[in-house]
Amino acid sequence: MKKFANKVNAKITEKAVMAQTLLLSQRGEGFVDTAIKILMAVVIGALVLGGLYALFGETVLPTLKQRIIDMFNYGN
């Protein structure tokens, strides 16, 4: 019976040390780091999409529209 108690005690001690090591470790990333990364990705994506929308709206689409009109304007 004493042998079994020593085994159980050793296992409990091992698990307690493992839990303490995990709780004290500084490894990994936290929720704040992940939230900041996601926020940065959203802001940069919005800026890129806004720039593309402005470029297509003012530069590309009017030229494209005129080319299409010229292409299908058979009367002139």
C-alpha positions in Angstrom: 0.0 0.0 0.0 2.9 2.4 0.7 4.3 1.7 -2.7 1.0 2.7 -4.3 0.8 5.9 -2.2 4.3 6.9 -3.2 3.5 6.4 -6.9 0.3 8.5 -6.5 2.3 11.2 -4.7 5.0 11.2 -7.4 2.4 11.6 -10.1 0.6 14.4 -8.3 3.9 16.2 -7.7 4.9 15.8 -11.4 1.5 17.2 -12.6 1.8 20.1 -10.1 5.3 21.0 -11.4 4.1 20.7 -15.0 1.2 23.0 -14.3 3.4 25.5 -12.5 5.8 25.5 -15.4 3.1 26.1 -17.9 1.5 28.9 -15.9 4.8 30.7 -15.4 6.0 30.4 -19.0 6.2 33.5 -21.1 5.9 31.6 -24.3 3.1 32.1 -26.8 1.0 35.2 -27.6 -1.8 36.7 -25.8 -5.3 37.9 -26.8 -4.2 41.5 -27.1 -1.4 40.7 -29.6 -3.8 38.7 -31.7 -6.4 41.5 -31.6 -3.9 44.1 -32.6 -2.7 42.0 -35.6 -6.3 41.5 -36.7 -7.0 45.2 -36.4 -3.9 46.1 -38.3 -4.9 43.7 -41.1 -8.4 45.2 -41.3 -7.1 48.8 -41.4 -4.5 48.0 -44.1 -7.0 46.1 -46.1 -9.5 49.0 -46.0 -6.8 51.4 -47.1 -5.8 49.2 -50.0 -9.4 48.7 -51.1 -10.2 52.4 -50.7 -7.2 53.2 -52.9 -8.2 50.7 -55.5 -11.8 52.0 -55.5 -10.5 55.6 -56.0 -8.1 54.5 -58.8 -10.8 52.6 -60.7 -13.5 55.2 -60.1 -11.6 58.2 -61.3 -9.0 56.8 -63.7 -9.8 53.4 -65.2 -13.6 53.4 -65.5 -14.1 56.6 -67.4 -11.4 55.6 -69.9 -12.9 52.1 -70.2 -16.4 53.6 -70.7 -15.2 55.9 -73.5 -13.4 53.0 -75.2 -16.6 50.8 -75.1 -18.7 53.7 -76.5 -16.1 54.2 -79.3 -16.0 50.5 -80.0 -19.8 50.2 -80.4 -20.5 53.5 -82.0 -20.9 52.3 -85.6 -22.6 55.5 -86.8 -19.6 57.7 -86.5 
